[in-house]
Amino acid sequence: MKAVSYYRPYGWKAKIGLIVPSTNTVMEPEFWKLAPPGVAVFTARATLLGAATTESYFRMAESVNDAAQQLATAEVDTVIYGCTSGSFVCPLPELLDNMRQRAGVPALASAGAVIAALRALQVDKVSLVTPYLDFVNEREIAFLKEHGVQTLRLKSFSMGETQEERRAIGKVPPQAIYRLAREADHPDAQAIFISCTNLPSLDVVDLLEKELGKPVITSNQASLWACLRRLGLRDAIPDHGRLLSDCLDPVGDI
């Protein structure tokens, strides 16, 4: 075999295939910021149109299949569907099976990554921060409960009634996320979970952990962690929460 077949100028450790909603402008930059040396991120987009409705999530799931097939042509090592709400409103096992078949590599989704992260941190009681409308919040609380996690307090920006509002989630100031997370904190919560891959929360994680004395999990942080562990990588990533800095391993399969 020619030596050039082993050469990867980018992604010489691993190549992550990331599928994001077409309106998402946060997950890619946060993945680039977090990815350790030698790990490259290649992205495809799933079309997301209109207000947040159950139907819009299922339409986007169809587009996810095409995106996974596109990423297969980039020879990625794993694919992840980077939409937390999209991967708990739609049936998660079916999403993963479809992506796996089309990409030909292991498949993950943000909702499942969050559950794996909470288990790794031994957390079963959370305070929940989201940008979602009520029906999405209700489904998320039910999804967490189905996986053994109790939501003690919810705070939400209640966005998504129009496509413009869905885009605007990516423009919420980190200071506003910090304040809402502080309001959401419950004395019995073992962690704060900030949901949504388009909510720019990464830069407040470390500050919140220091002030509240408990782990803070975000959708993007958990998604990157899950990708690395699935790829067999255990790089310590400082300054963005215990999940990444402490080299935590998953409990069982991701």
C-alpha positions, 0 to 999 in steps of 0.5 A: 500500500502506498504511504500516501494512503496513511497521510492525513494533513488534518485529522491524523488522529481522527475525523469527526463527521458533524451533522448540524441543523441548517440554522445552527451557527454555534456547534461548529465553532465550539467543536473547532475550539474544543477539538484536540490536536490531530482531531478534525471536524467535517460538517454537513447540514440538515435542512431546518425550516419554519417554527419549532414543531414536531413535524419540522423535527421529523422533516429534518431527520430525513435530511440527516440521512442525506447528510450522513451519506455525504460525510461518508465520502469524506471518510470520517471515523464517526458521525454525530447528529448535533441537535439535542432536541432533534434527537429526543423528539424523534426516536433516537435508536432509529436516527442512529441506525439510519446514520450508521447505515448511510455513513458506514461508521459508528453514529452518535447523537447529542441527546444520547451523548448527554445521557452518557455524560451524566452517567459518567459524572454519576448524576441523576438529578439536574437543573435544566436550562434550555432555549426551547418552547414548552412542548420541547421542554416537556419532551426533554424532561420526559426523555431525561426521566426515561434514562433515570435523570430527574429534572428538579428545576427548569428555566427556558428562554422560550424561543422557536415560534418562528425560524428567525427565533430559531436562528436567534438562539445562536445569538443569545449572549453568554451573560444571559445564559450565565444568569439563567443557569444561576436562576435554574440552580437547585440545591439538590441538583447534582449538575446543571445541564444547558441544552441545545447545540445552538446555544453559545454556552461553552464560555460560561461553563468553567465559571459556573462550575467554580461558583456553584460547586457542581458540574455543568454539562452543555450539549456541545461539550457532551457531544465532543466528549462522546465522539472522542471516547467513541474514537478511543481518545482520552485527551484532557481539555482544560477550562471547559468543565469537569467532563472534559478536563478530568478525562472521564470515561463512559459507563458502558456503551455510548 
